Amino acid sequence: MKILHAADLHIDSPLHGLSRYEGAPAESLRLASRGALENLVGLALTLPVEAVLLAGDIYDGDWRDYETGLFFARQMSRLRNADIPVYLVSGNHDAQNRTMKGLRLPANVHVLSTAEPQTITDEKLGLAVHGQGFATWDLDDNLAEHYPGRRPGLFNVGLLHTALTGSADHDRYAPCEVDDLVGKGYDYWALGHVHARKIVSEDPWIVFPGNIQGRHARETGPKGCTVIETDDLRVVSVEHHDLDVARWEHLTVDVSAATDHEYALDLVQAQMQHLPNDRLHAVRVTLTGRTAAHRMLWQRQDQMVAELRNVANDFGFLWMEKLYVGTQSEHVADPGMAGTLADLRRTAADLGADPHQLTQMINEIPLMRAALPVGVRAKDRIAPENPDWVRRVADEALQLLESLLLENR
């Protein structure tokens, strides 16, 4: 028996902020979640699989209209026509959807209860699916604690949307311990909520498949589903399959050898050439290394962004989302400058630790705001409430001032 396990489809998830970027492939990225679901169904039909498990967050909150739900229903009908059952639990985002309950899904889709754990068995397949969905979006109960024991003579699956013991990138919904899952005696736990693929345990198998389509630059790399193959009520293989139609990538390029910005541009282009042309790639580039071009790269950031986007356009399957200059000057401070540099570093550290002070300086000193790169200057890009943003701005300012001092000493 083959079973496809997926989670966190987030169909029609909104793409925040892309309107700020001239030439951004907003329409392609907006439709990417739909393309990934079409790929999921295509894979299920091609393998083929005997069942599909969806571990929550099918949607991304409430719909603007019914088309999102209708699209999902059409894809499930393709599986119905092949006699493939779908077992689904709602996640925290689904619980925010006020209109979801009004849409009748095809008969092959089994939506498990949100009131209490429910078990659905298929004696012909030899499958028992246990699960409970979210009744409210902020559910913080341990749902797994009340799941029933295993059904003998069947392959037992636990279907659950959970943060387990917690994740830095995700809210702690339906928390539970791994031991809570192991204690049920199931053969496989199909989890959802964490967007990065993770195998928590192999005895029994406890798996987060990750989301099927990266939604922003923090969700990088391949995205897809997990296919489980069983034999005699035992898991014999657990394999990831890519489903994404657009992929977010981070490229870190060492430009130590660069003598000017054009040389650095060539080094970035050389790395871009290694990306496969099998899908749209949205790329964030970070330049690193001690280089003679450090000051020039800082001064020409806007030009570099434009030139790199032009290079990406030539490839046809690339779009450069953002450029970070994280280089350092190749010059080394002489002993006489040690005190000045130490004072500069202390000031930068103080500003990095005080978001209010840094923001006040940017807002109250017109020349300072004017000196910011265009990408940062826009008011909606200044985020003093975000400690990471404050630290990054303070660090970038330190690097630039150090290079100016060193190169003009």
N, C-alpha and C positions, 0 to 999 in steps of 0.2 A: 504494500500500500504506500502511495506517495501522497503527502499532505503539504500544501503550501501555507506558510505562516507569514503574515505581513501585519504591519501596524502603522499608525500615524500617517494616513494617506493625506490628510489636510487638504481635501479637494478644494480648489479655488482659493487657497490661502492668499491673502492680500500681500502685495510686495511693497513694503514701505520704503520711500526715499528714492526710488529709481528715477522719478521725474526730475531729480536734481541733475542727472547725468545726461548730457547731450548725446544722442545716438544710442542710448541704452536699449537693448532688445527687450523692452518691457512686455510686449505682447507674447514673445516666445517664452519668457520666464513665467508670465501669468498663466499660460496654458500648460506649463510643464507638469503640474500635478495630474492633470487629465491624461497627458501622454503616458505618464508613468503607470497610471491605473490601467490604461489600455494595454500596456506592455505586460502588466501583471496577469490580466485575463488571457492575453495571447500565450503567455508561458504556461498557464494552467491548462489551456486547451492543447498545446503542442506536446507537453511531456507525455501523456496527460497526467493530471493528479486526480485522486479520488475525493478530495475535500479541500476547502479553503478556510483558513482561520484568520479572522481580522480582530486584532487585539486593541481596538479603540482608536478614538480620534479620526474617524472617517471624514468628518467635516472639520471646519475651522471656526466654530461658533455659528451664529445665526446666518442664514442666507439672505442675500439681497433680493433674490427671487427664487422660484422653485427650480430653476434650470440646473442648479448644482445637484439637487436631489434627484432630478430626472436623469441627469447624466450617470450618476451612480447606479440608478435602477436599470438603465439600459445596459450597462456593463454586466450587472448581475444576471440579466436576462440571457446574455451570451453564455454564461455558465449554466443557467437553467436548461438551455437548449442542448447542452452536452451532459445533462444529468449529474452536474457537480454541485453538491450542497455547500453552502456557506454558513459558517458559525461566527457570530459577531457579538462583541460586547461594546457598549458605549464607553467612551472616555470622558475626561473632564471637559474637553471642547465640545463634544457631542451633547453633553448635558446642558450647555448654554444655548443649544439650538431649540427655539420655541416651536418651530414649524416641522421639525423632523417627524414627530409622531403622526402628523397628518398625511404623510406620504406612505402609501401601501407598497411594500417591496415585493418582488417576485417570490413565489412560494418556496423556492429553494433556499431562501435567506432566512436563517433562524436567529432572531435577535434575542439573546438571553435576558432574563429578568433583571430589573434594577432593584427589585424589592427584597430579594433573597437569592442565595445561590441556587442555580438550576442545573440539572443534568439532562442532556439529550443523548440518546443512544441510537446507534445504527447497527443492529445485529448483523445485517448482511455484510457490512464493511468490517465489523468487529471493532467499532469505535465508540468511545464514550467521551463526551465533551462536557466539562464542568465549568461554570462561569457565572459571573455577576457583573452587570454594568453599573455605571455611575448614575445615581438618581439626581445628584446635585454636583455642580462643577467643582466645589471646594471640599469634596469628600475626603476626610482624613481618618476614616475608620479602617481597621485591618480586615478587609473583605476575605482574604485567604483563610483567616482563622476559622470561618464558618463553612468553608467548602466541605462537601461530603467525602467520605472515604472512597477508595477506588472500587470500581465495578469489576469483579473477577471475570476472567476469560475475555476481556476486551482491552484494546489499547486505550489507556486513559490519558486524556489531555486536560490540563488546567489552563483556562483562557482568562487572562487578568491584565488590567491596565493599572500599573503601579510604579512608584518610584523606588520600590524595595526600601532599603535603609536610607536612601537619600542620594541626590546627585547635585553637583554644583550648578549644573545647567538647567535643572528642571525642578519645579515645585514638588514638595513632598506629599503627593496625593496617594491615598490607599496604601500607606506604608506597611511593610511587613518584613520579617526576617527570612533569610534563606531557609532556616530550619523549619519555619512554618510551612514552606512549600515542600521540602523534602519529606516532612512527616506525613503528608497525605498519601504517599506511596504511588503517585502518578508516574507515568512513563515519560512525559514531556510537559514542560510548562511553556506556553506560548504567551510571552509578555509583550506589553506595549508601554509607551510613554517616553522612554529614553530614546533619543533620535540617533544615537551612535550604536552601531551593531556591537553586541557584547554577549559572549557566552559566559554566563555566570557559573554554570556547573555542567559537568558531563555525566554525573551519576547522582540523581537523574539529570537529564538535559533540561537546563533552564536558560532560555534564550530571549534576548532583545534583538529583533532583526534590524532595528533602526528604522527611520522613515524611508519611504519609497522614492522621495525626491527632495534634495536639499533646497531649502527655501531662502537662504541668505548666506553671506560670506562666512558665517561661523559654522555652517554645516557643509564641510568640505568632503571631497572624495566620493567614491562609489556609494550609491544608495540603492536599496532593493529589498529583496525578501529572502526567506530561508525555506528550502525544500527539505522535508524529512522523508526518508525512506525507511519503512519498517518491514520486518519479517518475523513471523511467529511471535508477535507482540513485543519485539525488541527493535530498538532504533539501530539501524545499520549504517546510516549516513545522514549527515546534516550539512547542507551546502548552501552557500550564499549565491544569489543570482542578481545581477545588476538589472535595474528597471528604469533608472533615471534617464531623462531625455536632455537635461541640462545639468552641468556639473560645476560646482564652485571649487576653485583651486587657489592655493597660496603658493606662489613661486618666490623663493628666497635666492637672490642672485648675488654672488660675490663679485664685486666690481673693483677689487683691489688693483687689478692691472690697468684699469681705465685711466687714460691721461686727459680725457675730456668727456663731455656728455654724449658725443656721438659714439665713442668707443663703448661707453656704458650701454647705450641703446643697442649696439650690436650684440653685446653679451646677453641682454634680456631676450632679444630676438632669437638667439641661438637656443635658449632654453624653451621658448615658446614652440619651437619647431619639434620638440620631443612629445608634445601633447597630441594624442590621437585625434583624428578628424571624424570620429564616430558620433559626435553629439556636440551641442553648443557648450563651450567652456567659458565661464565667467571667472576672470583671473584677477587676483590681488597680488601685486608685486612689491616685494621689499628688497631694497638695495642695501648690501652690507659690505664691510671691509674698510681697511685704511687705504685711502686712494688720493692721488694728486687731483682728482676731479671733484673732491668733496664739496668745496665751496661752490663750484660751478653747478653741481647737481642741486644744491640748496637754492641757488639763485634762479635756476631755470626749471623749477619743478613743474610749473604750468606748461611750459614748452615740452618737457619730457612726457607729461601725461598725454598731450595732444599727439606727439609723435608716436608714442607707444600704441595709442588707440588706432592710429592710422596703420601701423604695422599689423595690429590684430585684425583690422578690417580686411587687409590683404589676404590673410589666411582664410577668411570666410566663415570659420567656425569658432572664432575667438572674440571675446569682448573684454577689455581691460577695465575692471571695476574701480580700482584705486591703486595709487602708488604711494609707498612709504619710503622716504630716504632715511636709512639708518646707518649711513656711512660715518667714518671718522677721518679727520685730517691725517695725512701721512707724516706731518711735522711732529716732532717731539719737543716738549717744553724744556727750556734750559733752566738751571737751578734758580736763576734770578726771578723767574715767573711763578715759582711754586706757591708763594703767598697769595698772589693775585688769583691764580686758578683755584686755590683752596677756598678763598672767599666766594668766588663765583659758584662753586659747587655747593657751598653751604646755603647761599641765597636760593639756588635752584631747588635744593632739597626742601627748604622752608616753604617755597611757593607750591611745590608739589604736595605738601602736606596740608595746605590751606586753600581749598577750592575757592572760598569766598574772596580771599585777598587777590588771587590770580585773576578771577573774573572781573573784579572791581578795576584792576589795573587795565585790563583789555578794554573794558567799556568806557572808562573815564579818560584814557589817553588816546586821542584820535590817531596819532602817529603810530601807536602800537597796533591798533586794529588795522590800519592801512598796510602795515608791514606783514600781516598774516597772509599766507597763501590763499588764493581765491577759494579753494576747496574748504578752508577752515573759516574764512572771513564771514560767510553767510551766517546770519544770526542763529538759524536752526541747526547749524553744525557745532555751535559752542555749547558744551554740555558740562557745566561746572558741577552738576549733581552726580556726575559719573567719575568716581575716583580714578578709573583707568585712563579716562580722557585727560584729567588734570596731570597725572603722572607722565603721560606721553608728551603733552605740550611742554611741561617743565623739562623733560629729558631732551626733547628736540631743541628747545631754546638753549640749553646748556651746550649741546653738541655744536650748534651753530656759532655761539659766542666763543667757545674754545677755539674753533677753527679760525675765526677772525683774528683772535689774539695771536695765535701761533703763526699764522701766515703773514701777519703784518708787524711782527716784533722787530 
